[in-house]
Amino acid sequence: MSMAFLRDDAEGEMPRRNYDLPERDDPDFDRAAARALLEAARVGETQLAERATGYYWGEPQLRPYVEVMLIEAEKAKDDRLEQVARRFLA
């Protein structure tokens, strides 16, 4: 995982934001987890989103969802989301 996405003081913290995740057995959980990881990366809280989702940054299972989000970010000209999506896929 890239240190660029970790806040130095994040160790020991619990997620502060509500990641609005469905139940783990919900078929949409992985899509929501991918979005939560990317949104957390925008603000340097990747480690907290990892705890909330149970997935680590770069999780191969989430790649298809991140690829779709990358296309959406390009269309919307959302440079920051595009940047974090590309880093996830790298």
DSSP file (Angstrom, degrees, kcal/mol; ACC not computed):
  #  RESIDUE AA STRUCTURE BP1 BP2  ACC     N-H-->O    O-->H-N    N-H-->O    O-->H-N    TCO  KAPPA ALPHA  PHI   PSI    X-CA   Y-CA   Z-CA
    1    1 A M              0   0    0      0, 0.0     2,-0.3     0, 0.0     5,-0.0   0.000 360.0 360.0 360.0 141.0    0.0    0.0    0.0
    2    2 A S    >   -     0   0    0      1,-0.1     3,-1.5    85,-0.1     4,-0.1  -0.519 360.0-142.9 -72.7 132.7    1.2    3.5   -0.8
    3    3 A M  G >  S+     0   0    0     -2,-0.3     3,-1.5     1,-0.3    -1,-0.1   0.684  94.6  79.2 -67.0 -16.1    2.2    5.6    2.2
    4    4 A A  G 3  S+     0   0    0      1,-0.3    -1,-0.3     3,-0.0    -2,-0.0   0.706  92.7  50.2 -64.3 -18.3    0.7    8.5    0.3
    5    5 A F  G <  S+     0   0    0     -3,-1.5    41,-1.4    40,-0.1    42,-0.5   0.359  94.5  88.3-103.1   6.0   -2.7    7.3    1.3
    6    6 A L    <   -     0   0    0     -3,-1.5     2,-0.4    40,-0.1    39,-0.1  -0.877  67.5-139.5-108.8 134.5   -2.1    6.9    5.0
    7    7 A R    >   -     0   0    0     -2,-0.5     3,-1.8    37,-0.3     4,-0.3  -0.757  19.0-133.0 -84.9 136.2   -2.5    9.6    7.7
    8    8 A D  T 3  S+     0   0    0     -2,-0.4     3,-0.4     1,-0.3    -1,-0.1   0.821 105.6  44.9 -58.3 -32.3    0.4    9.4   10.1
    9    9 A D  T 3  S+     0   0    0      1,-0.2    -1,-0.3     3,-0.0     4,-0.1   0.247  84.6  97.3 -98.3  14.1   -2.0    9.6   13.1
   10   10 A A    X   +     0   0    0     -3,-1.8     3,-2.3     2,-0.1    -1,-0.2   0.723  51.4 112.1 -76.5 -20.5   -4.6    7.1   11.8
   11   11 A E  T 3  S+     0   0    0     -3,-0.4     3,-0.1    -4,-0.3    37,-0.0  -0.290  87.5  10.4 -58.0 129.1   -3.2    4.2   13.8
   12   12 A G  T 3  S+     0   0    0      1,-0.3    -1,-0.3    -2,-0.0     2,-0.2   0.309  99.0 124.1  87.5  -9.9   -5.7    3.1   16.4
   13   13 A E    <   -     0   0    0     -3,-2.3    -1,-0.3    -4,-0.1     3,-0.0  -0.506  53.9-138.4 -81.6 152.0   -8.5    5.3   15.1
   14   14 A M        -     0   0    0     -2,-0.2    34,-0.1    -3,-0.1    -1,-0.0  -0.752  45.8 -75.2 -99.4 156.8  -11.9    3.9   14.2
   15   15 A P        -     0   0    0      0, 0.0    -1,-0.1     0, 0.0     4,-0.0  -0.271  41.7-166.9 -54.6 131.1  -13.6    5.2   11.1
   16   16 A R        +     0   0    0      2,-0.0     2,-0.2    -3,-0.0    -2,-0.0   0.777  66.5  62.9 -90.3 -30.4  -15.0    8.6   11.7
   17   17 A R  S    S-     0   0    0      1,-0.0     2,-0.8     2,-0.0     3,-0.0  -0.619  88.2-113.2 -97.5 157.6  -17.2    8.8    8.7
   18   18 A N        -     0   0    0     -2,-0.2    -2,-0.0     1,-0.1    -1,-0.0  -0.790  22.5-164.5 -86.4 114.3  -20.1    6.6    7.8
   19   19 A Y        -     0   0    0     -2,-0.8    -1,-0.1     2,-0.0    17,-0.1   0.480  27.6-135.0 -81.1  -1.1  -19.1    4.7    4.8
   20   20 A D        +     0   0    0      1,-0.2    -2,-0.1    16,-0.0    -1,-0.0   0.891  39.6 173.8  50.9  48.8  -22.7    3.8    4.1
   21   21 A L        -     0   0    0      1,-0.1    -1,-0.2    31,-0.0     3,-0.1  -0.669  27.2-130.0 -88.4 138.9  -21.9    0.2    3.4
   22   22 A P        -     0   0    0      0, 0.0    -1,-0.1     0, 0.0    11,-0.0  -0.228  49.9 -65.4 -72.0 175.3  -24.6   -2.4    2.9
   23   23 A E    >   -     0   0    0      1,-0.1     3,-2.1     2,-0.1     6,-0.2  -0.283  51.5-111.2 -59.1 150.3  -24.5   -5.7    4.8
   24   24 A R  T 3  S+     0   0    0      1,-0.3    -1,-0.1    -3,-0.1     5,-0.1   0.789 117.6  52.5 -58.2 -30.9  -21.5   -7.9    3.9
   25   25 A D  T 3  S+     0   0    0      4,-0.1    -1,-0.3     3,-0.1    -2,-0.1   0.452  82.6 112.7 -87.4   0.6  -23.7  -10.5    2.2
   26   26 A D  S X  S-     0   0    0     -3,-2.1     3,-2.1     1,-0.1     4,-0.3  -0.543  73.8-130.6 -69.9 135.0  -25.4   -7.9    0.0
   27   27 A P  T 3  S+     0   0    0      0, 0.0     3,-0.3     0, 0.0     4,-0.3   0.713 107.4  54.6 -61.2 -19.2  -24.5   -8.4   -3.6
   28   28 A D  T 3> S+     0   0    0      1,-0.2     4,-2.2     2,-0.1     5,-0.2   0.385  78.4  99.4 -94.1   3.9  -23.6   -4.7   -3.9
   29   29 A F  H <> S+     0   0    0     -3,-2.1     4,-2.8     1,-0.2     5,-0.2   0.920  80.3  50.1 -58.6 -46.7  -21.1   -4.7   -1.0
   30   30 A D  H  > S+     0   0    0     -4,-0.3     4,-2.5    -3,-0.3    -1,-0.2   0.896 110.4  49.9 -62.5 -39.9  -18.0   -5.0   -3.1
   31   31 A R  H  > S+     0   0    0     -4,-0.3     4,-2.1     2,-0.2    -1,-0.2   0.932 113.6  46.0 -62.1 -44.8  -19.1   -2.0   -5.3
   32   32 A A  H  X S+     0   0    0     -4,-2.2     4,-2.5     1,-0.2    -2,-0.2   0.878 111.4  52.4 -65.7 -37.8  -19.8    0.1   -2.2
   33   33 A A  H  X S+     0   0    0     -4,-2.8     4,-2.5    -5,-0.2    -2,-0.2   0.910 108.3  50.7 -65.0 -41.8  -16.4   -1.0   -0.6
   34   34 A A  H  X S+     0   0    0     -4,-2.5     4,-2.2     1,-0.2    -2,-0.2   0.926 112.1  47.1 -61.3 -44.4  -14.5    0.0   -3.7
   35   35 A R  H  X S+     0   0    0     -4,-2.1     4,-2.9     1,-0.2     5,-0.2   0.912 110.9  52.1 -64.1 -41.8  -16.2    3.4   -3.7
   36   36 A A  H  X S+     0   0    0     -4,-2.5     4,-2.4     1,-0.2    -2,-0.2   0.912 109.3  49.6 -61.8 -42.4  -15.5    3.8    0.0
   37   37 A L  H  X S+     0   0    0     -4,-2.5     4,-2.0     2,-0.2    -1,-0.2   0.924 113.8  45.1 -63.2 -43.9  -11.8    3.1   -0.5
   38   38 A L  H  X S+     0   0    0     -4,-2.2     4,-1.4     2,-0.2    -2,-0.2   0.919 113.7  48.7 -67.6 -42.1  -11.5    5.6   -3.3
   39   39 A E  H  X S+     0   0    0     -4,-2.9     4,-0.7     1,-0.2    -1,-0.2   0.891 111.8  49.8 -65.2 -37.6  -13.4    8.3   -1.5
   40   40 A A  H ><>S+     0   0    0     -4,-2.4     5,-2.8    -5,-0.2     3,-0.9   0.877 105.4  57.5 -66.6 -36.4  -11.3    7.8    1.6
   41   41 A A  H ><5S+     0   0    0     -4,-2.0     3,-0.9     1,-0.2    -1,-0.2   0.827  95.6  65.6 -63.7 -30.6   -8.2    8.0   -0.5
   42   42 A R  H 3<5S+     0   0    0     -4,-1.4    -1,-0.2     1,-0.2    -2,-0.2   0.871 113.5  31.3 -55.8 -36.6   -9.3   11.4   -1.6
   43   43 A V  T <<5S-     0   0    0     -3,-0.9    -1,-0.2    -4,-0.7    -2,-0.2   0.204 118.0-102.8-113.9  14.3   -8.9   12.7    2.0
   44   44 A G  T < 5S+     0   0    0     -3,-0.9   -37,-0.3    -4,-0.3    -3,-0.2   0.804  87.6 116.1  75.4  29.4   -6.0   10.5    3.2
   45   45 A E     >< +     0   0    0     -5,-2.8     4,-1.9   -39,-0.1     3,-0.3  -0.097  23.9 129.0-119.9  35.1   -8.1    8.1    5.2
   46   46 A T  H  > S+     0   0    0    -41,-1.4     4,-2.5    -6,-0.3     5,-0.2   0.895  71.4  55.1 -58.2 -43.3   -7.5    4.8    3.3
   47   47 A Q  H  > S+     0   0    0    -42,-0.5     4,-1.7     1,-0.2    -1,-0.2   0.878 107.6  50.2 -61.0 -37.6   -6.5    2.9    6.4
   48   48 A L  H  > S+     0   0    0     -3,-0.3     4,-1.9     2,-0.2    -1,-0.2   0.891 110.8  48.7 -68.2 -39.1   -9.8    3.8    8.1
   49   49 A A  H  X S+     0   0    0     -4,-1.9     4,-2.6     2,-0.2     6,-0.3   0.855 106.5  57.6 -68.2 -34.4  -11.8    2.7    5.0
   50   50 A E  H  X S+     0   0    0     -4,-2.5     4,-2.6     1,-0.2     5,-0.3   0.917 108.0  47.0 -60.6 -42.0   -9.8   -0.6    4.9
   51   51 A R  H  < S+     0   0    0     -4,-1.7    -2,-0.2     1,-0.2    -1,-0.2   0.903 113.8  47.9 -65.2 -40.7  -11.0   -1.3    8.5
   52   52 A A  H  < S+     0   0    0     -4,-1.9    -2,-0.2     1,-0.2    -1,-0.2   0.866 122.6  32.5 -69.5 -36.2  -14.6   -0.4    7.6
   53   53 A T  H  < S-     0   0    0     -4,-2.6    -2,-0.2     2,-0.2    -1,-0.2   0.757  95.8-130.1 -93.3 -26.8  -14.7   -2.5    4.5
   54   54 A G  S  < S+     0   0    0     -4,-2.6     2,-0.4     1,-0.3    -3,-0.1   0.513  73.1 111.1  84.2   4.7  -12.4   -5.4    5.4
   55   55 A Y        -     0   0    0     -6,-0.3    -1,-0.3    -5,-0.3    -2,-0.2  -0.870  61.9-133.3-112.1 146.1  -10.5   -4.9    2.1
   56   56 A Y    >   -     0   0    0     -2,-0.4     3,-1.8     1,-0.1   -19,-0.1  -0.623  40.6 -82.4 -92.1 157.0   -7.0   -3.6    1.6
   57   57 A W  T 3  S+     0   0    0      1,-0.3    -1,-0.1    -2,-0.2   -10,-0.0  -0.339 118.5  23.1 -56.0 130.7   -6.0   -1.0   -1.0
   58   58 A G  T 3  S+     0   0    0      1,-0.2    -1,-0.3    -3,-0.1     5,-0.1   0.515  80.0 173.8  89.0   6.4   -5.5   -2.6   -4.4
   59   59 A E    X   -     0   0    0     -3,-1.8     3,-1.7     1,-0.2     4,-0.5  -0.258  29.1-143.0 -51.4 118.6   -7.7   -5.6   -3.6
   60   60 A P  G >  S+     0   0    0      0, 0.0     3,-1.1     0, 0.0    -1,-0.2   0.811  96.5  64.1 -56.7 -32.7   -8.0   -7.6   -6.9
   61   61 A Q  G 3  S+     0   0    0      1,-0.2     4,-0.2     2,-0.1    -2,-0.1   0.759 103.1  49.2 -63.8 -23.9  -11.6   -8.5   -6.3
   62   62 A L  G X> S+     0   0    0     -3,-1.7     4,-2.0     1,-0.2     3,-0.7   0.526  81.9  97.9 -93.6  -6.7  -12.6   -4.8   -6.4
   63   63 A R  H <> S+     0   0    0     -3,-1.1     4,-2.8    -4,-0.5     5,-0.2   0.877  77.9  55.0 -51.5 -47.3  -10.8   -4.0   -9.7
   64   64 A P  H 3> S+     0   0    0      0, 0.0     4,-1.5     0, 0.0    -1,-0.2   0.887 111.0  46.0 -58.0 -36.9  -13.8   -4.3  -11.9
   65   65 A Y  H <> S+     0   0    0     -3,-0.7     4,-2.2    -4,-0.2    -2,-0.2   0.892 112.5  49.4 -71.8 -39.1  -15.7   -1.7   -9.8
   66   66 A V  H  X S+     0   0    0     -4,-2.0     4,-2.4     2,-0.2    -1,-0.2   0.876 106.9  56.3 -67.8 -36.9  -12.7    0.6   -9.7
   67   67 A E  H  X S+     0   0    0     -4,-2.8     4,-1.8    -5,-0.2    -1,-0.2   0.908 108.9  46.8 -60.2 -41.8  -12.3    0.4  -13.5
   68   68 A V  H  X S+     0   0    0     -4,-1.5     4,-2.3    -5,-0.2    -2,-0.2   0.913 111.6  50.9 -64.8 -42.8  -15.9    1.5  -13.9
   69   69 A M  H  X S+     0   0    0     -4,-2.2     4,-2.5     1,-0.2    -2,-0.2   0.847 106.6  55.4 -64.8 -33.3  -15.3    4.4  -11.5
   70   70 A L  H  X S+     0   0    0     -4,-2.4     4,-2.3     2,-0.2    -1,-0.2   0.932 108.3  47.5 -63.9 -45.0  -12.2    5.4  -13.4
   71   71 A I  H  X S+     0   0    0     -4,-1.8     4,-2.3     1,-0.2    -2,-0.2   0.918 113.0  49.0 -61.5 -43.6  -14.3    5.7  -16.6
   72   72 A E  H  X S+     0   0    0     -4,-2.3     4,-2.3     1,-0.2    -1,-0.2   0.901 110.4  50.8 -62.5 -40.9  -16.9    7.7  -14.7
   73   73 A A  H  X>S+     0   0    0     -4,-2.5     5,-2.5     2,-0.2     4,-0.7   0.891 109.4  50.6 -64.9 -39.7  -14.3   10.0  -13.2
   74   74 A E  H ><5S+     0   0    0     -4,-2.3     3,-0.7     3,-0.2    -2,-0.2   0.927 111.9  47.2 -63.1 -44.8  -12.8   10.6  -16.7
   75   75 A K  H 3<5S+     0   0    0     -4,-2.3    -2,-0.2     1,-0.2    -1,-0.2   0.882 115.9  44.7 -63.8 -38.5  -16.2   11.5  -18.1
   76   76 A A  H 3<5S-     0   0    0     -4,-2.3    -1,-0.2    -5,-0.2    -2,-0.2   0.510 108.0-126.0 -83.3  -4.8  -17.0   13.8  -15.1
   77   77 A K  T <<5 +     0   0    0     -3,-0.7     2,-1.3    -4,-0.7    -3,-0.2   0.871  52.1 159.4  57.9  38.4  -13.5   15.4  -15.3
   78   78 A D     >< -     0   0    0     -5,-2.5     4,-2.5     1,-0.2    -1,-0.2  -0.737  17.0-176.7 -91.5  88.3  -13.0   14.5  -11.6
   79   79 A D  H  > S+     0   0    0     -2,-1.3     4,-2.4     1,-0.2    -1,-0.2   0.853  76.1  50.4 -60.0 -39.5   -9.2   14.6  -11.6
   80   80 A R  H  > S+     0   0    0      2,-0.2     4,-2.4     1,-0.2    -1,-0.2   0.925 112.1  46.0 -69.4 -43.4   -8.8   13.5   -8.0
   81   81 A L  H  > S+     0   0    0      1,-0.2     4,-2.4     2,-0.2     5,-0.2   0.904 113.0  51.6 -64.0 -39.7  -11.1   10.5   -8.3
   82   82 A E  H  X S+     0   0    0     -4,-2.5     4,-2.4     1,-0.2    -2,-0.2   0.918 109.7  50.6 -60.3 -43.2   -9.3    9.6  -11.5
   83   83 A Q  H  X S+     0   0    0     -4,-2.4     4,-1.9    -5,-0.2    -2,-0.2   0.934 112.9  43.2 -62.0 -48.3   -5.9    9.9   -9.8
   84   84 A V  H  X S+     0   0    0     -4,-2.4     4,-2.2     2,-0.2    -1,-0.2   0.861 112.8  53.4 -70.2 -33.4   -6.8    7.6   -6.9
   85   85 A A  H  X S+     0   0    0     -4,-2.4     4,-2.1    -5,-0.2    -1,-0.2   0.921 108.9  49.3 -65.1 -42.9   -8.6    5.1   -9.2
   86   86 A R  H  X S+     0   0    0     -4,-2.4     4,-1.0     1,-0.2    -2,-0.2   0.893 111.0  50.1 -63.4 -38.4   -5.4    4.8  -11.3
   87   87 A R  H  < S+     0   0    0     -4,-1.9     3,-0.4     1,-0.2    -1,-0.2   0.889 108.5  52.5 -67.3 -37.6   -3.3    4.3   -8.2
   88   88 A F  H  < S+     0   0    0     -4,-2.2    -1,-0.2     1,-0.2    -2,-0.2   0.910 112.9  44.6 -61.2 -41.4   -5.6    1.6   -7.0
   89   89 A L  H  <        0   0    0     -4,-2.1    -1,-0.2     1,-0.2    -2,-0.2   0.602 360.0 360.0 -80.9 -11.7   -5.3   -0.2  -10.3
   90   90 A A     <        0   0    0     -4,-1.0    -1,-0.2    -3,-0.4    -2,-0.1   0.491 360.0 360.0 -70.0 360.0   -1.5    0.2  -10.6
